[in-house]
Amino acid sequence: MCGIVGYVGRQQAAPILLAGLRRLEYRGYDSAGMALLSGSKFESRKKKGKIDEGLARLIAAKPLDGQIGLGHTRWATHGPPSDENSHPHFDQSGRIAVVHNGVIENYEHIRDRLKGHTFKSATDTEVLAHLIGIHYEKVKSEIAAGGRNGDGEAHPLAQAVINALREVIGAYGIGVICSDYPDMVLGARRGSPLIVGVSDGEHFLASDANAIAPHTRQVIYLNDHDVVTLSADRFRMARLGSDAPQVQISQLEYDGAATDRGSYPHYMLKEIFEQPRTIENAMRGRIDHDEATAKFGGLNLTTAELRAIDQIVITACGTSWHAGLVGEYLLEEFAHIPVEVEYASEFRYRNAPIEKNTLVLAITQSGETADTLASLRETRRRGHKVLAICNVVGSTIAREADGGIYLHAGPEIGVASTKAFTSQVTVLTLLALLMGRMRMLPITRGQKIIRALEQTPMQIEALLAQDESIQRIAKKYASTRNFFFLGRQYNFPVALEGALKLKEISYIHAEGYPAAEMKHGPIALIDEQTPSVVVIPSDSMYEKTLSNLQVVKARKGPIIALATEGNDPIAKEADDVIYLPPTIEPLMPLLAVVPLQLLAYHIAVARGCDVDKPRNLAKSVTVE
């Protein structure tokens, strides 16, 4: 949710902040704003709407001057999208500007205490700004009277922020600047990601690395309760608690070019077409051909500990949850380990019994998903091992898990996740292979799985070559109001993912079901205007799925079939057919999902939807 970028250095801040906000717009695009300090004077611009339609035009008409500033792109929580609710927000004196990601849960209680204060917005952030202003005045009074400013070490503004945040309940990542200190940016986090970019003669503050990757590859991932003060030449860390801050400078895996759209009209399409390479990246160095198994460097579990696992719980949200469902089939078939897949948003609040030798897998693209992070922390508190399957190196979940596997898919900018799903399924396949070979999976089966997996990137290239024909099908159904997606066994999660993609970016109502479940109620909704996408490869469930397809057809429901190459008879049963390369059943999700991504994309484009920034959605859900 929301995006923060801050700069202090020797360059003009406005162009850097504006470019950073554009790179963060996938995190929130209800409104955007910016505040700069020119000497000790604030200049601020903010506007409802997308950056290029609002904020950028304001700045072009009336440029900003200054070498220090903060920018923010908003995804509304408290207060609707509006100019007034856009960030930054100021304290009562107008000397302190704050940008904020997260939710201040007790903001109404704090606001009620601030008698005589005038609020110009409906946001929780403005209340926090006023609270920081009050504590700043107190700290200055203590210093003037010769008293200590809290711990006697922190900068006066930093101490004011620390004191204010001790009164706050909720999640936050904040940036703060003050006109009394026109050479300093301050940041703090709890539950909402924030990083520092380190460079020669300048420093950056950002919600994620995409904003600052063109300027530096040296970053510090802040931990919860960290408070950082940045000047052009140095940074200084403090903590809300008594423990000392831990500072580690990390190297980004990618540079600014990786976050460019290139020649593609949308990030989503670019990321769909990147999948042959990202699947290769997920496999690279992780296959042991001699032993017909997989190997991972970061699990931090011994062979004996892996063999002792007798249950796995997978916790995730959204697309990652669908990947987890595929993982359930893979792990149960390859390793004969019972698996439960839990929505993280439900699992974190349940008192679910977890047996002693249970491993929990937390799957997340961003590594910052609030519900998944909370599930991880609760599980570890109970003494269970948690492994993360994650795409973002240095993210909170990656750092707090006992071990894990990185996807190495590169930055995913499109709000609708695509390449992360196939990378997650690839990693889950390798993990299932590893655990299966430790148990009863024969070497010949392991070899067959590896051969099929290594063919997958080339097969996806062949599917992507069908883009134009899939676009024609998409245009045919672009005015449809309802869709069903049907599949069985390994392809049931694919049906769920196909329906989610269509809902997210085209705003068409869509539902995914196991194909046989249509007879248990949903078939009542079938008519001539309600198409069904049926994933029907030539596998062990083909005849059963074909029967389910025919039941829909008998009710005059249009059929789009995803069938295996060479299945010519299916053309007589379906209105449209997309052919899939042959593969083994456990790997069909990696192939079948690609045409569904393209179908959703082209339908959304035909409907005139903003594919990369669908309404009401943000890329990373970092608050409940």
Phi and psi in degrees as a GROMACS rama.xvg file:
@    title "Ramachandran Plot"
@    xaxis  label "Phi"
@    yaxis  label "Psi"
@TYPE xy
57.8849  159.57  CYS-2
-135.971  137.869  GLY-3
-119.71  139.167  ILE-4
-142.734  134.783  VAL-5
-132.546  154.436  GLY-6
-144.753  140.993  TYR-7
-143.486  127.716  VAL-8
178.806  -146.718  GLY-9
-113.203  -2.1054  ARG-10
-94.6595  165.734  GLN-11
-65.293  127.796  GLN-12
-76.4105  -35.0042  ALA-13
-56.7717  -48.7822  ALA-14
-62.5277  -36.6635  PRO-15
-66.4516  -44.5259  ILE-16
-66.0748  -42.7109  LEU-17
-64.6013  -42.9685  LEU-18
-63.8946  -39.731  ALA-19
-63.7921  -40.5645  GLY-20
-63.9436  -37.998  LEU-21
-61.2295  -37.4555  ARG-22
-74.4363  -16.5541  ARG-23
-103.564  0.746567  LEU-24
-63.3432  -23.9221  GLU-25
-64.8663  -16.8695  TYR-26
-83.0872  -19.2911  ARG-27
176.864  136.327  GLY-28
-147.713  28.2862  TYR-29
-75.3891  -33.2086  ASP-30
-166.938  168.496  SER-31
-149.703  154.609  ALA-32
-156.707  169.21  GLY-33
-155.01  142.569  MET-34
-133.64  130.768  ALA-35
-122.418  154.05  LEU-36
-107.501  122.416  LEU-37
-110.042  99.8942  SER-38
67.9074  -123.672  GLY-39
-107.992  19.2309  SER-40
-113.454  132.353  LYS-41
-81.121  141.437  PHE-42
-126.786  131.956  GLU-43
-135.447  142.422  SER-44
-136.802  136.995  ARG-45
-155.543  149.192  LYS-46
-155.528  139.276  LYS-47
-65.1236  148.253  LYS-48
102.342  -178.492  GLY-49
-71.7467  156.755  LYS-50
-57.2754  -51.7557  ILE-51
-70.3403  -19.7714  ASP-52
-91.9594  -12.4467  GLU-53
-130.429  -81.4312  GLY-54
-57.7916  -46.0821  LEU-55
-60.7201  -37.6476  ALA-56
-68.0703  -39.2506  ARG-57
-60.5912  -44.2069  LEU-58
-69.7296  -37.7408  ILE-59
-62.5955  -37.4698  ALA-60
-75.7728  -31.7595  ALA-61
-142.978  87.7962  LYS-62
-60.1835  156.512  PRO-63
-105.404  146.366  LEU-64
-123.229  138.569  ASP-65
148.428  156.141  GLY-66
-110.214  15.2633  GLN-67
-148.19  137.776  ILE-68
-177.1  174.051  GLY-69
-131.162  143.181  LEU-70
-129.294  158.703  GLY-71
-153  137.925  HIS-72
-120.487  129.829  THR-73
-106.006  142.146  ARG-74
-119.413  111.081  TRP-75
-63.4123  133.911  ALA-76
-119.574  -67.7191  THR-77
-97.4156  114.351  HIS-78
90.2398  138.473  GLY-79
-70.2634  165.819  PRO-80
-60.4321  126.649  PRO-81
-164.823  164.652  SER-82
-59.5282  -43.7407  ASP-83
-65.6488  -35.7193  GLU-84
-84.5893  -6.57205  ASN-85
-67.1871  150.789  SER-86
-90.7611  156.602  HIS-87
-78.2004  160.561  PRO-88
-117.215  153.76  HIS-89
-116.267  156.596  PHE-90
-77.6314  -179.715  ASP-91
-61.3464  -33.7975  GLN-92
-80.5772  -17.1604  SER-93
79.3043  8.9604  GLY-94
-96.9757  -12.0592  ARG-95
-123.992  127.769  ILE-96
-112.874  139.22  ALA-97
-132.252  135.432  VAL-98
-116.449  150.734  VAL-99
-152.06  131.802  HIS-100
-109.263  142.829  ASN-101
116.344  -161.803  GLY-102
-139.154  126.017  VAL-103
-91.8351  101.931  ILE-104
-68.4983  -30.7584  GLU-105
-102.366  28.0616  ASN-106
-66.0179  -33.3308  TYR-107
-65.1766  -40.5367  GLU-108
-62.8914  -42.3212  HIS-109
-65.4354  -43.4189  ILE-110
-61.701  -38.7275  ARG-111
-62.7436  -27.5745  ASP-112
-78.8328  -21.4136  ARG-113
-87.6398  67.9501  LEU-114
-64.9277  136.526  LYS-115
86.0883  -4.46002  GLY-116
-85.6587  143.317  HIS-117
-105.944  124.505  THR-118
-108.944  134.906  PHE-119
-102.314  -0.31808  LYS-120
-140.16  175.517  SER-121
-102.632  16.9058  ALA-122
-91.8291  155.517  THR-123
-72.3863  -26.1065  ASP-124
-63.9646  -41.9242  THR-125
-63.3064  -35.6435  GLU-126
-62.4351  -42.0682  VAL-127
-62.6043  -41.7934  LEU-128
-58.6941  -44.0669  ALA-129
-64.8229  -39.0308  HIS-130
-64.4357  -42.5663  LEU-131
-61.25  -40.6649  ILE-132
-60.2593  -40.674  GLY-133
-62.9384  -46.3035  ILE-134
-68.2765  -31.5496  HIS-135
-63.5198  -42.5431  TYR-136
-63.8655  -37.9711  GLU-137
-64.8748  -44.48  LYS-138
-62.2229  -43.9838  VAL-139
-61.3381  -39.4105  LYS-140
-64.9322  -39.6816  SER-141
-64.3357  -41.6869  GLU-142
-65.4101  -42.9004  ILE-143
-62.5006  -32.4719  ALA-144
-84.6393  0.302889  ALA-145
85.3079  10.5232  GLY-146
-86.749  176.217  GLY-147
-84.6209  144.273  ARG-148
-95.051  79.7439  ASN-149
74.4661  -114.85  GLY-150
-82.2212  2.04622  ASP-151
77.6253  -0.857259  GLY-152
-118.779  -39.4146  GLU-153
-67.7473  150.28  ALA-154
-58.2558  146.593  HIS-155
-53.4017  -43.7149  PRO-156
-67.9187  -40.7109  LEU-157
-62.1057  -40.6035  ALA-158
-65.6252  -37.8285  GLN-159
-63.4689  -41.6634  ALA-160
-64.3456  -44.2773  VAL-161
-58.703  -47.144  ILE-162
-63.0129  -39.8425  ASN-163
-67.0275  -43.4927  ALA-164
-68.0813  -22.8437  LEU-165
-67.5171  -17.5964  ARG-166
-93.1353  -5.14255  GLU-167
-94.0327  136.757  VAL-168
-110.759  128.103  ILE-169
135.067  -164.576  GLY-170
-113.92  145.23  ALA-171
-157.824  147.84  TYR-172
-131.506  121.176  GLY-173
-128.705  152.713  ILE-174
-122.655  140.057  GLY-175
-136.699  135.247  VAL-176
-132.382  153.888  ILE-177
-136.332  136.077  CYS-178
-66.3259  -17.8402  SER-179
-74.1586  -17.6212  ASP-180
-131.559  77.1244  TYR-181
-76.3674  19.2483  PRO-182
-131.023  22.1837  ASP-183
-143.604  134.922  MET-184
-115.573  137.431  VAL-185
-118.603  141.273  LEU-186
-134.037  152.987  GLY-187
-152.958  151.365  ALA-188
-142.677  148.031  ARG-189
-153.611  106.755  ARG-190
82.4761  -9.63892  GLY-191
-127.178  127.769  SER-192
-64.3904  146.844  PRO-193
-155.49  135.648  LEU-194
-130.356  157.525  ILE-195
-109.733  133.039  VAL-196
-100.493  128.865  GLY-197
-108.33  127.994  VAL-198
-149.768  170.038  SER-199
-74.6957  114.165  ASP-200
77.4894  11.5497  GLY-201
-162.455  153.296  GLU-202
-136.789  155.717  HIS-203
-129.223  153.899  PHE-204
-129.175  135.201  LEU-205
-157.809  155.78  ALA-206
-69.6214  -36.3035  SER-207
-151.588  171.073  ASP-208
-69.2084  -20.2297  ALA-209
-56.0388  -34.9218  ASN-210
-67.7947  -30.6602  ALA-211
-118.026  0.716616  ILE-212
-56.0539  -33.7154  ALA-213
-67.2196  -15.1224  PRO-214
-107.851  -29.2042  HIS-215
-159.751  151.152  THR-216
-112.939  5.68353  ARG-217
-99.5075  120.533  GLN-218
-136.924  155.282  VAL-219
-119.201  122.356  ILE-220
-88.0251  112.443  TYR-221
-69.2749  144.914  LEU-222
-94.7901  163.295  ASN-223
-55.0735  137.194  ASP-224
78.5838  2.77924  HIS-225
-74.1891  144.477  ASP-226
-130.086  126.305  VAL-227
-122.954  138.087  VAL-228
-113.171  132.687  THR-229
-120.215  132.93  LEU-230
-122.653  -178.776  SER-231
-62.4716  -34.4489  ALA-232
-108.097  -8.26125  ASP-233
-156.336  163.997  ARG-234
-131.164  154.041  PHE-235
-139.126  133.176  ARG-236
-107.547  144.736  MET-237
-139.734  175.663  ALA-238
-136.202  150.593  ARG-239
-68.9727  -32.4117  LEU-240
-89.9181  -171.245  GLY-241
-87.61  -16.8509  SER-242
-73.8672  153.65  ASP-243
-76.825  143.557  ALA-244
-68.2399  147.858  PRO-245
-105.51  122.42  GLN-246
-114.49  122.947  VAL-247
-136.902  122.298  GLN-248
-88.1522  123.534  ILE-249
-111.395  161.663  SER-250
-103.781  130.371  GLN-251
-66.3865  147.084  LEU-252
-77.6107  -17.5214  GLU-253
-138.46  164.622  TYR-254
-111.019  -173.393  ASP-255
-62.3448  -28.7917  GLY-256
-63.0912  -28.6894  ALA-257
-68.0466  -19.2691  ALA-258
-101.297  7.6562  THR-259
-83.4985  150.436  ASP-260
-80.2254  -19.5048  ARG-261
65.7456  -139.53  GLY-262
-88.6708  -0.701388  SER-263
-79.0196  145.101  TYR-264
-70.9348  -23.5717  PRO-265
-142.256  151.158  HIS-266
-60.8652  -37.8377  TYR-267
-59.316  -44.3701  MET-268
-65.5438  -42.1083  LEU-269
-56.2912  -45.0534  LYS-270
-72.1211  -31.3102  GLU-271
-62.1275  -44.8889  ILE-272
-75.2307  -13.6858  PHE-273
-79.6003  -9.7285  GLU-274
-63.3428  -33.9081  GLN-275
-56.8427  -40.9247  PRO-276
-74.1609  -40.0833  ARG-277
-69.6555  -31.8181  THR-278
-67.2333  -40.2204  ILE-279
-60.3553  -41.6414  GLU-280
-62.7445  -38.048  ASN-281
-67.5397  -28.0388  ALA-282
-88.9171  -24.1232  MET-283
-57.0618  125.972  ARG-284
74.6784  6.48862  GLY-285
-114.328  5.92692  ARG-286
-112.432  128.863  ILE-287
-106.834  97.7563  ASP-288
-66.3329  -37.0507  HIS-289
-62.1956  -40.8975  ASP-290
-98.6068  0.390294  GLU-291
53.506  47.5749  ALA-292
-143.274  -174.828  THR-293
-113.86  161.449  ALA-294
-141.381  141.111  LYS-295
-132.233  144.556  PHE-296
-93.42  -13.3609  GLY-297
-119.641  17.4917  GLY-298
-70.6877  -29.8019  LEU-299
57.1984  31.5696  ASN-300
-127.437  136.723  LEU-301
-75.2121  165.531  THR-302
-58.6088  -40.6485  THR-303
-63.3233  -41.0329  ALA-304
-66.3442  -38.7599  GLU-305
-65.5995  -39.986  LEU-306
-68.2328  -27.2657  ARG-307
-77.8987  -12.1719  ALA-308
-66.5345  127.263  ILE-309
-120.172  3.45328  ASP-310
-157.729  147.224  GLN-311
-127.615  134.187  ILE-312
-113.944  125.02  VAL-313
-104.5  128.007  ILE-314
-123.744  134.168  THR-315
-168.515  177.054  ALA-316
-134.308  150.395  CYS-317
57.3566  -131.799  GLY-318
-58.7384  -37.473  THR-319
-63.3807  -33.1084  SER-320
-65.6157  -39.2933  TRP-321
-64.2819  -40.6614  HIS-322
-61.012  -38.3824  ALA-323
-61.7491  -36.0197  GLY-324
-63.3533  -41.186  LEU-325
-61.5697  -41.7884  VAL-326
-59.6954  -35.268  GLY-327
-59.7696  -48.1757  GLU-328
-60.6737  -44.1408  TYR-329
-63.1614  -50.095  LEU-330
-67.4853  -38.8608  LEU-331
-69.3428  -37.3058  GLU-332
-75.1986  -46.8097  GLU-333
-76.4145  -41.0735  PHE-334
-111.463  -7.96938  ALA-335
56.6219  38.3429  HIS-336
-106.416  127.583  ILE-337
-65.2807  137.686  PRO-338
-129.96  137.558  VAL-339
-117.747  136.346  GLU-340
-112.533  120.871  VAL-341
-118.066  136.788  GLU-342
-63.4575  125.807  TYR-343
-59.9197  -35.0925  ALA-344
-65.4163  -24.8107  SER-345
-94.2838  -40.3726  GLU-346
-61.924  -35.6527  PHE-347
-64.6279  -23.6584  ARG-348
-105.137  -6.46278  TYR-349
-87.623  149.771  ARG-350
-96.3597  58.7986  ASN-351
-72.5089  130.832  ALA-352
-68.8163  128.28  PRO-353
-122.043  120.953  ILE-354
-68.9735  163.29  GLU-355
-55.8983  -48.223  LYS-356
-95.2355  44.4426  ASN-357
-100.782  134.01  THR-358
-104.17  134.611  LEU-359
-106.043  130.075  VAL-360
-106.949  121.922  LEU-361
-103.333  117.478  ALA-362
-108.097  128.366  ILE-363
-159.69  136.992  THR-364
-72.6283  -52.0785  GLN-365
-79.0613  -28.6016  SER-366
76.5584  9.67106  GLY-367
-126.787  1.97243  GLU-368
-58.0761  122.501  THR-369
-59.602  -46.7056  ALA-370
-67.573  -39.5061  ASP-371
-67.4381  -39.6268  THR-372
-63.4143  -42.5491  LEU-373
-64.6745  -38.6302  ALA-374
-63.4475  -41.805  SER-375
-59.9529  -47.1322  LEU-376
-65.5177  -40.092  ARG-377
-66.8549  -39.8223  GLU-378
-65.4135  -43.6805  THR-379
-67.0364  -33.6082  ARG-380
-60.9508  -32.3854  ARG-381
-81.2571  -3.20377  ARG-382
95.5129  12.4214  GLY-383
-98.3676  149.402  HIS-384
-75.5783  140.126  LYS-385
-127.17  126.679  VAL-386
-106.877  140.493  LEU-387
-105.917  136.822  ALA-388
-110.028  110.353  ILE-389
-144.99  153.565  CYS-390
-101.018  -24.1524  ASN-391
-104.154  110.367  VAL-392
-64.2371  134.134  VAL-393
85.5904  -1.32072  GLY-394
-68.5241  164.761  SER-395
-60.9997  -46.0411  THR-396
-65.8391  -40.0271  ILE-397
-61.3941  -36.8742  ALA-398
-78.6621  -30.6282  ARG-399
-91.8257  -15.4655  GLU-400
-71.1499  158.924  ALA-401
-71.2134  -25.3706  ASP-402
-171.743  -178.039  GLY-403
175.833  -177.097  GLY-404
-133.052  123.314  ILE-405
-84.7132  146.138  TYR-406
-80.6019  -32.3821  LEU-407
57.4846  38.5498  HIS-408
-89.336  -6.32211  ALA-409
77.9664  170.747  GLY-410
-62.5256  135.263  PRO-411
-109.614  111.707  GLU-412
-95.3175  -39.8285  ILE-413
-56.2724  133.557  GLY-414
-60.8137  -39.9295  VAL-415
-79.2363  113.858  ALA-416
-70.281  134.973  SER-417
-129.993  -68.7008  THR-418
-68.0829  -25.915  LYS-419
-63.9327  -39.1691  ALA-420
-60.5133  -50.782  PHE-421
-67.6816  -33.0191  THR-422
-68.0556  -40.0079  SER-423
-62.776  -43.6867  GLN-424
-65.4644  -37.9159  VAL-425
-61.0714  -46.5674  THR-426
-64.4147  -41.147  VAL-427
-63.9908  -36.2125  LEU-428
-61.8156  -45.4077  THR-429
-65.1841  -40.2818  LEU-430
-64.6477  -42.0918  LEU-431
-63.9405  -37.9902  ALA-432
-63.2619  -45.9532  LEU-433
-57.8274  -49.1599  LEU-434
-72.6074  -30.8856  MET-435
-66.9725  -43.1094  GLY-436
-67.7349  -23.383  ARG-437
-73.8106  -16.6971  MET-438
-112.388  -96.1999  ARG-439
-124.335  4.44601  MET-440
-72.7638  121.296  LEU-441
-66.1303  153.791  PRO-442
-61.7954  -35.2081  ILE-443
-64.9491  -36.8379  THR-444
-69.3703  -40.8784  ARG-445
-60.1196  -41.2454  GLY-446
-64.0667  -39.2483  GLN-447
-65.4268  -40.6367  LYS-448
-63.3269  -44.5914  ILE-449
-63.1186  -44.5008  ILE-450
-59.8015  -43.61  ARG-451
-66.4905  -39.9847  ALA-452
-65.4838  -39.2875  LEU-453
-70.539  -19.2557  GLU-454
-82.8825  -15.5466  GLN-455
-59.4779  -45.6385  THR-456
-57.1031  -42.4893  PRO-457
-65.2127  -37.6673  MET-458
-68.5276  -35.1913  GLN-459
-68.3456  -36.3682  ILE-460
-55.6091  -42.3677  GLU-461
-64.9949  -37.285  ALA-462
-67.1574  -40.3731  LEU-463
-64.781  -25.7316  LEU-464
-68.2709  -13.9679  ALA-465
-88.7204  11.5842  GLN-466
-54.2357  -43.7423  ASP-467
-66.6969  -40.1139  GLU-468
-68.9945  -35.2366  SER-469
-67.6202  -35.3042  ILE-470
-62.4956  -38.8347  GLN-471
-64.4851  -40.8618  ARG-472
-63.4317  -41.9527  ILE-473
-59.9128  -44.4473  ALA-474
-62.4337  -33.2088  LYS-475
-62.8878  -33.6675  LYS-476
-111.799  12.3408  TYR-477
-65.3287  -25.2366  ALA-478
-91.9205  3.08913  SER-479
-65.8488  147.577  THR-480
-101.643  -21.0988  ARG-481
-140.455  146.688  ASN-482
-138.423  147.156  PHE-483
-115.422  144.75  PHE-484
-122.969  124.936  PHE-485
-126.489  140.525  LEU-486
-163.345  166.601  GLY-487
-129.612  150.461  ARG-488
54.8609  -123.937  GLN-489
-57.1299  -24.0216  TYR-490
-93.4788  -2.30469  ASN-491
-66.5029  -47.0804  PHE-492
-60.5681  -31.0229  PRO-493
-64.2984  -39.6844  VAL-494
-61.7983  -42.3898  ALA-495
-61.6646  -43.4211  LEU-496
-67.9616  -38.8563  GLU-497
-62.2021  -41.3298  GLY-498
-65.5807  -40.994  ALA-499
-63.0849  -43.6351  LEU-500
-59.8124  -43.2475  LYS-501
-65.8269  -42.9161  LEU-502
-61.5268  -46.4999  LYS-503
-58.9586  -44.4561  GLU-504
-110.984  -15.7899  ILE-505
-111.548  -13.227  SER-506
65.7813  22.9123  TYR-507
-89.2679  135.177  ILE-508
-67.7536  127.649  HIS-509
-144.003  145.488  ALA-510
-132.577  140.917  GLU-511
-107.446  137.776  GLY-512
-142.071  152.687  TYR-513
-61.2647  134.38  PRO-514
-55.3448  -38.8209  ALA-515
-69.1427  -20.3221  ALA-516
-73.8944  -12.8793  GLU-517
-57.2264  -34.9082  MET-518
-71.9432  -10.6758  LYS-519
-100.561  29.9965  HIS-520
138.962  -54.8986  GLY-521
-62.0588  -23.9603  PRO-522
-63.0438  -16.2176  ILE-523
-61.4417  -21.1459  ALA-524
-91.3752  -5.52795  LEU-525
-72.5392  132.063  ILE-526
-152.979  -172.158  ASP-527
-69.4477  -16.6496  GLU-528
-100.865  5.35209  GLN-529
-118.892  96.2114  THR-530
-75.7552  154.598  PRO-531
-122.088  129.356  SER-532
-94.8128  117.728  VAL-533
-113.54  118.782  VAL-534
-86.0075  109.176  VAL-535
-136.235  65.5244  ILE-536
-70.4547  165.916  PRO-537
-82.2174  76.1403  SER-538
-123.845  -165.667  ASP-539
-66.9619  -17.4125  SER-540
-103.343  10.0618  MET-541
-58.1635  -51.1626  TYR-542
-62.4993  -39.9967  GLU-543
-64.6558  -44.763  LYS-544
-67.238  -37.2169  THR-545
-61.1063  -40.4967  LEU-546
-61.6531  -42.0201  SER-547
-63.1841  -40.2022  ASN-548
-60.5137  -43.3536  LEU-549
-67.5579  -30.5378  GLN-550
-63.2093  -41.189  VAL-551
-67.7728  -43.5964  VAL-552
-60.8795  -37.4032  LYS-553
-63.3907  -22.5701  ALA-554
-93.9316  13.3632  ARG-555
68.9641  23.8056  LYS-556
-80.1944  129.358  GLY-557
-60.4814  144.73  PRO-558
-122.836  127.39  ILE-559
-110.024  116.422  ILE-560
-104.383  135.744  ALA-561
-104.15  103.24  LEU-562
-122.754  161.391  ALA-563
-73.7147  141.665  THR-564
-51.4092  137.093  GLU-565
96.0008  -10.5896  GLY-566
-86.9739  74.8248  ASN-567
-66.2065  -36.0814  ASP-568
-59.8673  -23.2224  PRO-569
-63.8704  -23.3462  ILE-570
-63.7716  -23.6095  ALA-571
-78.9662  -19.421  LYS-572
-95.8569  -28.863  GLU-573
-110.707  154.364  ALA-574
-76.8063  -33.724  ASP-575
-142.866  146.32  ASP-576
-130.891  134.487  VAL-577
-115.579  123.711  ILE-578
-93.9738  138.621  TYR-579
-110.081  141.614  LEU-580
-63.0139  149.052  PRO-581
-71.5238  141.851  PRO-582
-155.993  176.045  THR-583
-73.3494  154.491  ILE-584
-55.3987  -43.5779  GLU-585
-64.0121  -19.9656  PRO-586
-100.587  -1.76236  LEU-587
-59.8422  -32.6475  MET-588
-56.9971  -34.0109  PRO-589
-64.9389  -31.5453  LEU-590
-88.4298  -46.22  LEU-591
-64.9623  -29.829  ALA-592
-71.1471  -26.2872  VAL-593
-64.2182  -49.1966  VAL-594
-61.6839  -30.6891  PRO-595
-69.7841  -35.9891  LEU-596
-62.7336  -45.6899  GLN-597
-65.7288  -38.7624  LEU-598
-61.3709  -47.921  LEU-599
-62.0538  -43.6072  ALA-600
-58.9515  -50.5683  TYR-601
-70.8973  -32.2074  HIS-602
-64.0711  -44.0446  ILE-603
-63.33  -42.0494  ALA-604
-63.3745  -43.012  VAL-605
-63.0732  -27.8798  ALA-606
-88.2678  -1.03101  ARG-607
77.1583  23.4791  GLY-608
-83.762  154.189  CYS-609
-83.7036  97.4754  ASP-610
-61.7603  -45.434  VAL-611
-78.9374  -17.2624  ASP-612
-132.832  65.4649  LYS-613
-64.0113  148.331  PRO-614
-60.4328  144.191  ARG-615
70.0127  -0.250137  ASN-616
-112.072  151.611  LEU-617
-131.318  158.381  ALA-618
-66.6133  -48.1507  LYS-619
-118.587  121.436  SER-620
-93.0232  96.052  VAL-621
-101.971  3.15631  THR-622
-133.886  158.041  VAL-623
